[in-house]
């Protein structure tokens, strides 16, 4: 019974701690409908990233803990993800000063 109460208390503390305060000093993230990431879920070693400009893109991939697991700069539409193990990631694309994010699932 004590373990049950401890787990409930821990979950409550973590859920209240995880709330983020909206601060106007945070950089603005632009979400564009013209940003496409496919295939998702990824089953091969390559994913395709397309935007309206399709210029040079800085790519940062985060794991579920917020750690950077992959960084790359691409000028084409293909991104090699062979170094990523199966899991859920957040892919951040920076192009012409605009930041776009998508969830990436690797199988």
N, CA, C and O atoms as a GROMACS GRO file, in nm:
protein
  428
    1UNK      N    1   0.081  -0.118   0.000
    1UNK     CA    2   0.000   0.000   0.000
    1UNK      C    3   0.087   0.126   0.000
    1UNK      O    4   0.056   0.224  -0.067
    2UNK      N    5   0.197   0.121   0.077
    2UNK     CA    6   0.287   0.236   0.082
    2UNK      C    7   0.349   0.261  -0.055
    2UNK      O    8   0.369   0.376  -0.094
    3UNK      N    9   0.379   0.153  -0.127
    3UNK     CA   10   0.437   0.168  -0.261
    3UNK      C   11   0.338   0.234  -0.356
    3UNK      O   12   0.376   0.317  -0.439
    4UNK      N   13   0.212   0.199  -0.343
    4UNK     CA   14   0.108   0.258  -0.427
    4UNK      C   15   0.098   0.408  -0.402
    4UNK      O   16   0.092   0.487  -0.497
    5UNK      N   17   0.096   0.449  -0.276
    5UNK     CA   18   0.091   0.591  -0.243
    5UNK      C   19   0.217   0.663  -0.290
    5UNK      O   20   0.210   0.777  -0.337
    6UNK      N   21   0.330   0.599  -0.277
    6UNK     CA   22   0.455   0.660  -0.321
    6UNK      C   23   0.453   0.682  -0.471
    6UNK      O   24   0.494   0.788  -0.518
    7UNK      N   25   0.408   0.584  -0.547
    7UNK     CA   26   0.402   0.598  -0.693
    7UNK      C   27   0.305   0.708  -0.732
    7UNK      O   28   0.335   0.788  -0.821
    8UNK      N   29   0.189   0.713  -0.668
    8UNK     CA   30   0.092   0.818  -0.698
    8UNK      C   31   0.148   0.957  -0.665
    8UNK      O   32   0.129   1.051  -0.742
    9UNK      N   33   0.216   0.968  -0.554
    9UNK     CA   34   0.276   1.096  -0.516
    9UNK      C   35   0.385   1.136  -0.616
    9UNK      O   36   0.396   1.252  -0.653
   10UNK      N   37   0.464   1.039  -0.657
   10UNK     CA   38   0.570   1.066  -0.754
   10UNK      C   39   0.512   1.110  -0.888
   10UNK      O   40   0.562   1.205  -0.948
   11UNK      N   41   0.408   1.041  -0.936
   11UNK     CA   42   0.344   1.080  -1.061
   11UNK      C   43   0.282   1.219  -1.053
   11UNK      O   44   0.293   1.297  -1.147
   12UNK      N   45   0.218   1.249  -0.941
   12UNK     CA   46   0.160   1.382  -0.925
   12UNK      C   47   0.268   1.490  -0.924
   12UNK      O   48   0.251   1.595  -0.986
   13UNK      N   49   0.377   1.465  -0.855
   13UNK     CA   50   0.486   1.563  -0.849
   13UNK      C   51   0.548   1.584  -0.986
   13UNK      O   52   0.576   1.697  -1.025
   14UNK      N   53   0.568   1.476  -1.060
   14UNK     CA   54   0.627   1.490  -1.193
   14UNK      C   55   0.533   1.559  -1.290
   14UNK      O   56   0.579   1.638  -1.372
   15UNK      N   57   0.405   1.531  -1.282
   15UNK     CA   58   0.310   1.595  -1.374
   15UNK      C   59   0.297   1.744  -1.346
   15UNK      O   60   0.283   1.823  -1.440
   16UNK      N   61   0.301   1.784  -1.221
   16UNK     CA   62   0.292   1.927  -1.191
   16UNK      C   63   0.424   1.998  -1.220
   16UNK      O   64   0.423   2.117  -1.251
   17UNK      N   65   0.535   1.928  -1.211
   17UNK     CA   66   0.664   1.988  -1.240
   17UNK      C   67   0.685   2.006  -1.390
   17UNK      O   68   0.758   2.097  -1.431
   18UNK      N   69   0.623   1.924  -1.471
   18UNK     CA   70   0.645   1.925  -1.615
   18UNK      C   71   0.569   2.035  -1.686
   18UNK      O   72   0.586   2.053  -1.807
   19UNK      N   73   0.486   2.110  -1.615
   19UNK     CA   74   0.411   2.217  -1.680
   19UNK      C   75   0.506   2.332  -1.716
   19UNK      O   76   0.585   2.377  -1.633
   20UNK      N   77   0.496   2.378  -1.839
   20UNK     CA   78   0.584   2.482  -1.887
   20UNK      C   79   0.512   2.616  -1.888
   20UNK      O   80   0.398   2.626  -1.933
   21UNK      N   81   0.578   2.717  -1.839
   21UNK     CA   82   0.522   2.851  -1.837
   21UNK      C   83   0.550   2.916  -1.972
   21UNK      O   84   0.663   2.913  -2.021
   22UNK      N   85   0.447   2.976  -2.031
   22UNK     CA   86   0.463   3.042  -2.159
   22UNK      C   87   0.532   3.176  -2.137
   22UNK      O   88   0.478   3.265  -2.071
   23UNK      N   89   0.650   3.190  -2.193
   23UNK     CA   90   0.729   3.312  -2.177
   23UNK      C   91   0.742   3.378  -2.312
   23UNK      O   92   0.773   3.311  -2.411
   24UNK      N   93   0.719   3.508  -2.320
   24UNK     CA   94   0.725   3.578  -2.448
   24UNK      C   95   0.868   3.593  -2.499
   24UNK      O   96   0.888   3.636  -2.613
   25UNK      N   97   0.970   3.559  -2.418
   25UNK     CA   98   1.108   3.568  -2.462
   25UNK      C   99   1.154   3.445  -2.538
   25UNK      O  100   1.264   3.444  -2.593
   26UNK      N  101   1.070   3.339  -2.544
   26UNK     CA  102   1.106   3.218  -2.616
   26UNK      C  103   1.108   3.244  -2.766
   26UNK      O  104   1.026   3.321  -2.815
   27UNK      N  105   1.202   3.182  -2.840
   27UNK     CA  106   1.202   3.201  -2.985
   27UNK      C  107   1.076   3.140  -3.046
   27UNK      O  108   1.023   3.041  -2.996
   28UNK      N  109   1.030   3.201  -3.152
   28UNK     CA  110   0.908   3.158  -3.217
   28UNK      C  111   0.938   3.043  -3.311
   28UNK      O  112   1.031   3.052  -3.392
   29UNK      N  113   0.862   2.937  -3.301
   29UNK     CA  114   0.875   2.823  -3.390
   29UNK      C  115   0.764   2.831  -3.493
   29UNK      O  116   0.646   2.839  -3.459
   30UNK      N  117   0.802   2.829  -3.619
   30UNK     CA  118   0.706   2.840  -3.727
   30UNK      C  119   0.670   2.700  -3.775
   30UNK      O  120   0.758   2.623  -3.812
   31UNK      N  121   0.544   2.669  -3.775
   31UNK     CA  122   0.497   2.542  -3.828
   31UNK      C  123   0.433   2.568  -3.963
   31UNK      O  124   0.334   2.641  -3.973
   32UNK      N  125   0.489   2.510  -4.066
   32UNK     CA  126   0.437   2.530  -4.199
   32UNK      C  127   0.374   2.402  -4.248
   32UNK      O  128   0.424   2.292  -4.223
   33UNK      N  129   0.264   2.416  -4.318
   33UNK     CA  130   0.201   2.298  -4.374
   33UNK      C  131   0.279   2.248  -4.496
   33UNK      O  132   0.255   2.136  -4.542
   34UNK      N  133   0.371   2.327  -4.548
   34UNK     CA  134   0.448   2.287  -4.664
   34UNK      C  135   0.572   2.207  -4.626
   34UNK      O  136   0.647   2.164  -4.714
   35UNK      N  137   0.596   2.188  -4.498
   35UNK     CA  138   0.708   2.107  -4.449
   35UNK      C  139   0.660   1.963  -4.440
   35UNK      O  140   0.567   1.932  -4.366
   36UNK      N  141   0.724   1.875  -4.517
   36UNK     CA  142   0.683   1.735  -4.519
   36UNK      C  143   0.799   1.645  -4.482
   36UNK      O  144   0.913   1.668  -4.525
   37UNK      N  145   0.770   1.544  -4.403
   37UNK     CA  146   0.867   1.444  -4.361
   37UNK      C  147   0.807   1.308  -4.391
   37UNK      O  148   0.702   1.273  -4.337
   38UNK      N  149   0.873   1.233  -4.478
   38UNK     CA  150   0.821   1.101  -4.514
   38UNK      C  151   0.935   1.008  -4.550
   38UNK      O  152   1.040   1.058  -4.589
   39UNK      N  153   0.921   0.878  -4.538
   39UNK     CA  154   0.810   0.807  -4.474
   39UNK      C  155   0.820   0.819  -4.323
   39UNK      O  156   0.929   0.824  -4.266
   40UNK      N  157   0.706   0.823  -4.261
   40UNK     CA  158   0.701   0.832  -4.117
   40UNK      C  159   0.586   0.744  -4.069
   40UNK      O  160   0.471   0.783  -4.089
   41UNK      N  161   0.610   0.633  -4.010
   41UNK     CA  162   0.733   0.582  -3.950
   41UNK      C  163   0.834   0.536  -4.056
   41UNK      O  164   0.799   0.481  -4.160
   42UNK      N  165   0.960   0.562  -4.024
   42UNK     CA  166   1.069   0.529  -4.115
   42UNK      C  167   1.111   0.384  -4.094
   42UNK      O  168   1.131   0.340  -3.981
   43UNK      N  169   1.122   0.311  -4.203
   43UNK     CA  170   1.164   0.171  -4.194
   43UNK      C  171   1.299   0.148  -4.261
   43UNK      O  172   1.363   0.045  -4.237
   44UNK      N  173   1.343   0.241  -4.342
   44UNK     CA  174   1.474   0.231  -4.406
   44UNK      C  175   1.570   0.332  -4.343
   44UNK      O  176   1.538   0.392  -4.240
   45UNK      N  177   1.686   0.348  -4.402
   45UNK     CA  178   1.787   0.437  -4.347
   45UNK      C  179   1.777   0.580  -4.397
   45UNK      O  180   1.862   0.663  -4.364
   46UNK      N  181   1.676   0.611  -4.476
   46UNK     CA  182   1.664   0.745  -4.535
   46UNK      C  183   1.521   0.796  -4.518
   46UNK      O  184   1.425   0.723  -4.539
   47UNK      N  185   1.510   0.924  -4.478
   47UNK     CA  186   1.382   0.993  -4.479
   47UNK      C  187   1.397   1.114  -4.570
   47UNK      O  188   1.507   1.164  -4.592
   48UNK      N  189   1.284   1.158  -4.623
   48UNK     CA  190   1.283   1.272  -4.715
   48UNK      C  191   1.219   1.390  -4.646
   48UNK      O  192   1.114   1.378  -4.583
   49UNK      N  193   1.284   1.507  -4.660
   49UNK     CA  194   1.236   1.630  -4.599
   49UNK      C  195   1.218   1.731  -4.711
   49UNK      O  196   1.314   1.766  -4.780
   50UNK      N  197   1.096   1.778  -4.730
   50UNK     CA  198   1.070   1.877  -4.834
   50UNK      C  199   1.006   2.001  -4.773
   50UNK      O  200   0.925   1.993  -4.681
   51UNK      N  201   1.045   2.115  -4.826
   51UNK     CA  202   0.987   2.244  -4.789
   51UNK      C  203   0.960   2.321  -4.917
   51UNK      O  204   0.991   2.273  -5.027
   52UNK      N  205   0.902   2.438  -4.905
   52UNK     CA  206   0.875   2.516  -5.025
   52UNK      C  207   1.003   2.567  -5.089
   52UNK      O  208   1.011   2.576  -5.212
   53UNK      N  209   1.103   2.599  -5.008
   53UNK     CA  210   1.228   2.653  -5.060
   53UNK      C  211   1.323   2.542  -5.103
   53UNK      O  212   1.392   2.554  -5.204
   54UNK      N  213   1.328   2.433  -5.026
   54UNK     CA  214   1.420   2.320  -5.048
   54UNK      C  215   1.565   2.366  -5.060
   54UNK      O  216   1.640   2.319  -5.145
   55UNK      N  217   1.604   2.459  -4.972
   55UNK     CA  218   1.742   2.506  -4.966
   55UNK      C  219   1.822   2.425  -4.865
   55UNK      O  220   1.784   2.313  -4.830
   56UNK      N  221   1.933   2.483  -4.820
   56UNK     CA  222   2.015   2.416  -4.719
   56UNK      C  223   1.941   2.417  -4.586
   56UNK      O  224   1.886   2.519  -4.544
   57UNK      N  225   1.941   2.301  -4.522
   57UNK     CA  226   1.869   2.286  -4.397
   57UNK      C  227   1.963   2.233  -4.289
   57UNK      O  228   2.043   2.142  -4.315
   58UNK      N  229   1.954   2.289  -4.171
   58UNK     CA  230   2.022   2.234  -4.055
   58UNK      C  231   1.924   2.143  -3.984
   58UNK      O  232   1.812   2.184  -3.951
   59UNK      N  233   1.965   2.020  -3.960
   59UNK     CA  234   1.878   1.920  -3.899
   59UNK      C  235   1.933   1.884  -3.762
   59UNK      O  236   2.052   1.857  -3.746
   60UNK      N  237   1.845   1.884  -3.662
   60UNK     CA  238   1.880   1.840  -3.527
   60UNK      C  239   1.774   1.738  -3.487
   60UNK      O  240   1.654   1.766  -3.495
   61UNK      N  241   1.818   1.621  -3.442
   61UNK     CA  242   1.727   1.516  -3.400
   61UNK      C  243   1.748   1.493  -3.250
   61UNK      O  244   1.860   1.471  -3.204
   62UNK      N  245   1.636   1.499  -3.176
   62UNK     CA  246   1.637   1.478  -3.031
   62UNK      C  247   1.569   1.346  -2.998
   62UNK      O  248   1.475   1.305  -3.066
   63UNK      N  249   1.618   1.280  -2.892
   63UNK     CA  250   1.548   1.161  -2.844
   63UNK      C  251   1.440   1.204  -2.746
   63UNK      O  252   1.419   1.324  -2.725
   64UNK      N  253   1.371   1.109  -2.685
   64UNK     CA  254   1.261   1.142  -2.594
   64UNK      C  255   1.307   1.209  -2.466
   64UNK      O  256   1.225   1.267  -2.394
   65UNK      N  257   1.435   1.201  -2.435
   65UNK     CA  258   1.489   1.267  -2.317
   65UNK      C  259   1.541   1.407  -2.346
   65UNK      O  260   1.590   1.474  -2.255
   66UNK      N  261   1.531   1.452  -2.471
   66UNK     CA  262   1.576   1.585  -2.508
   66UNK      C  263   1.724   1.592  -2.543
   66UNK      O  264   1.778   1.701  -2.560
   67UNK      N  265   1.789   1.479  -2.553
   67UNK     CA  266   1.931   1.474  -2.588
   67UNK      C  267   1.945   1.478  -2.740
   67UNK      O  268   1.866   1.416  -2.812
   68UNK      N  269   2.044   1.551  -2.788
   68UNK     CA  270   2.070   1.556  -2.932
   68UNK      C  271   2.138   1.426  -2.972
   68UNK      O  272   2.244   1.392  -2.919
   69UNK      N  273   2.078   1.355  -3.067
   69UNK     CA  274   2.134   1.228  -3.112
   69UNK      C  275   2.188   1.235  -3.255
   69UNK      O  276   2.263   1.147  -3.297
   70UNK      N  277   2.150   1.339  -3.329
   70UNK     CA  278   2.196   1.351  -3.467
   70UNK      C  279   2.188   1.497  -3.510
   70UNK      O  280   2.086   1.563  -3.488
   71UNK      N  281   2.294   1.546  -3.569
   71UNK     CA  282   2.293   1.679  -3.632
   71UNK      C  283   2.349   1.664  -3.771
   71UNK      O  284   2.440   1.586  -3.795
   72UNK      N  285   2.293   1.740  -3.863
   72UNK     CA  286   2.337   1.732  -4.002
   72UNK      C  287   2.296   1.858  -4.075
   72UNK      O  288   2.202   1.926  -4.034
   73UNK      N  289   2.364   1.888  -4.181
   73UNK     CA  290   2.327   1.997  -4.273
   73UNK      C  291   2.310   1.933  -4.409
   73UNK      O  292   2.402   1.871  -4.461
   74UNK      N  293   2.192   1.949  -4.466
   74UNK     CA  294   2.164   1.888  -4.595
   74UNK      C  295   2.122   1.995  -4.695
   74UNK      O  296   2.060   2.095  -4.659
   75UNK      N  297   2.157   1.972  -4.820
   75UNK     CA  298   2.112   2.061  -4.927
   75UNK      C  299   2.017   1.989  -5.021
   75UNK      O  300   1.956   2.050  -5.109
   76UNK      N  301   2.003   1.858  -5.002
   76UNK     CA  302   1.909   1.781  -5.082
   76UNK      C  303   1.786   1.751  -4.996
   76UNK      O  304   1.769   1.811  -4.890
   77UNK      N  305   1.702   1.661  -5.042
   77UNK     CA  306   1.582   1.625  -4.967
   77UNK      C  307   1.601   1.504  -4.878
   77UNK      O  308   1.511   1.470  -4.801
   78UNK      N  309   1.716   1.437  -4.886
   78UNK     CA  310   1.733   1.311  -4.813
   78UNK      C  311   1.816   1.330  -4.687
   78UNK      O  312   1.913   1.406  -4.685
   79UNK      N  313   1.776   1.260  -4.582
   79UNK     CA  314   1.848   1.260  -4.456
   79UNK      C  315   1.877   1.115  -4.419
   79UNK      O  316   1.786   1.032  -4.414
   80UNK      N  317   2.003   1.085  -4.393
   80UNK     CA  318   2.045   0.951  -4.355
   80UNK      C  319   2.025   0.933  -4.205
   80UNK      O  320   2.085   1.004  -4.125
   81UNK      N  321   1.939   0.838  -4.168
   81UNK     CA  322   1.910   0.814  -4.027
   81UNK      C  323   1.957   0.676  -3.984
   81UNK      O  324   1.905   0.619  -3.889
   82UNK      N  325   2.056   0.621  -4.054
   82UNK     CA  326   2.103   0.485  -4.023
   82UNK      C  327   2.164   0.475  -3.884
   82UNK      O  328   2.173   0.365  -3.829
   83UNK      N  329   2.208   0.587  -3.826
   83UNK     CA  330   2.268   0.585  -3.692
   83UNK      C  331   2.164   0.582  -3.580
   83UNK      O  332   2.199   0.562  -3.464
   84UNK      N  333   2.036   0.601  -3.615
   84UNK     CA  334   1.932   0.604  -3.513
   84UNK      C  335   1.877   0.463  -3.489
   84UNK      O  336   1.852   0.388  -3.583
   85UNK      N  337   1.859   0.430  -3.363
   85UNK     CA  338   1.796   0.303  -3.327
   85UNK      C  339   1.644   0.323  -3.329
   85UNK      O  340   1.595   0.436  -3.332
   86UNK      N  341   1.572   0.214  -3.327
   86UNK     CA  342   1.425   0.223  -3.330
   86UNK      C  343   1.375   0.302  -3.210
   86UNK      O  344   1.421   0.282  -3.097
   87UNK      N  345   1.281   0.391  -3.234
   87UNK     CA  346   1.226   0.473  -3.127
   87UNK      C  347   1.155   0.595  -3.180
   87UNK      O  348   1.132   0.608  -3.301
   88UNK      N  349   1.119   0.685  -3.090
   88UNK     CA  350   1.049   0.808  -3.122
   88UNK      C  351   1.146   0.924  -3.104
   88UNK      O  352   1.216   0.932  -3.002
   89UNK      N  353   1.149   1.014  -3.201
   89UNK     CA  354   1.240   1.127  -3.199
   89UNK      C  355   1.165   1.254  -3.236
   89UNK      O  356   1.054   1.250  -3.291
   90UNK      N  357   1.227   1.368  -3.206
   90UNK     CA  358   1.177   1.498  -3.251
   90UNK      C  359   1.280   1.551  -3.349
   90UNK      O  360   1.397   1.566  -3.316
   91UNK      N  361   1.234   1.580  -3.471
   91UNK     CA  362   1.322   1.629  -3.576
   91UNK      C  363   1.299   1.779  -3.591
   91UNK      O  364   1.186   1.823  -3.612
   92UNK      N  365   1.405   1.856  -3.578
   92UNK     CA  366   1.398   2.001  -3.591
   92UNK      C  367   1.472   2.043  -3.716
   92UNK      O  368   1.588   2.006  -3.735
   93UNK      N  369   1.406   2.120  -3.803
   93UNK     CA  370   1.464   2.166  -3.928
   93UNK      C  371   1.473   2.318  -3.921
   93UNK      O  372   1.374   2.386  -3.893
   94UNK      N  373   1.592   2.370  -3.948
   94UNK     CA  374   1.613   2.515  -3.951
   94UNK      C  375   1.652   2.552  -4.093
   94UNK      O  376   1.754   2.507  -4.144
   95UNK      N  377   1.569   2.635  -4.156
   95UNK     CA  378   1.593   2.677  -4.294
   95UNK      C  379   1.559   2.825  -4.306
   95UNK      O  380   1.447   2.866  -4.275
   96UNK      N  381   1.654   2.904  -4.351
   96UNK     CA  382   1.637   3.049  -4.367
   96UNK      C  383   1.587   3.116  -4.239
   96UNK      O  384   1.502   3.204  -4.245
   97UNK      N  385   1.640   3.074  -4.124
   97UNK     CA  386   1.603   3.135  -3.998
   97UNK      C  387   1.470   3.089  -3.941
   97UNK      O  388   1.431   3.134  -3.833
   98UNK      N  389   1.398   3.001  -4.009
   98UNK     CA  390   1.272   2.948  -3.961
   98UNK      C  391   1.293   2.808  -3.906
   98UNK      O  392   1.367   2.728  -3.964
   99UNK      N  393   1.229   2.779  -3.795
   99UNK     CA  394   1.242   2.649  -3.730
   99UNK      C  395   1.112   2.573  -3.743
   99UNK      O  396   1.004   2.625  -3.713
  100UNK      N  397   1.122   2.448  -3.789
  100UNK     CA  398   1.007   2.361  -3.805
  100UNK      C  399   1.036   2.230  -3.734
  100UNK      O  400   1.149   2.180  -3.740
  101UNK      N  401   0.938   2.173  -3.667
  101UNK     CA  402   0.959   2.048  -3.593
  101UNK      C  403   0.853   1.947  -3.632
  101UNK      O  404   0.740   1.981  -3.666
  102UNK      N  405   0.894   1.820  -3.624
  102UNK     CA  406   0.803   1.709  -3.649
  102UNK      C  407   0.847   1.591  -3.562
  102UNK      O  408   0.964   1.578  -3.526
  103UNK      N  409   0.752   1.506  -3.530
  103UNK     CA  410   0.782   1.382  -3.461
  103UNK      C  411   0.824   1.280  -3.566
  103UNK      O  412   0.761   1.268  -3.671
  104UNK      N  413   0.930   1.206  -3.538
  104UNK     CA  414   0.981   1.103  -3.628
  104UNK      C  415   0.982   0.970  -3.555
  104UNK      O  416   1.039   0.959  -3.446
  105UNK      N  417   0.921   0.870  -3.614
  105UNK     CA  418   0.920   0.735  -3.558
  105UNK      C  419   1.009   0.648  -3.645
  105UNK      O  420   0.989   0.639  -3.766
  106UNK      N  421   1.107   0.583  -3.583
  106UNK     CA  422   1.198   0.493  -3.654
  106UNK      C  423   1.166   0.352  -3.609
  106UNK      O  424   1.168   0.321  -3.490
  107UNK      N  425   1.137   0.266  -3.707
  107UNK     CA  426   1.107   0.125  -3.675
  107UNK      C  427   1.225   0.038  -3.702
  107UNK      O  428   1.218  -0.083  -3.681
   0.00000   0.00000   0.00000
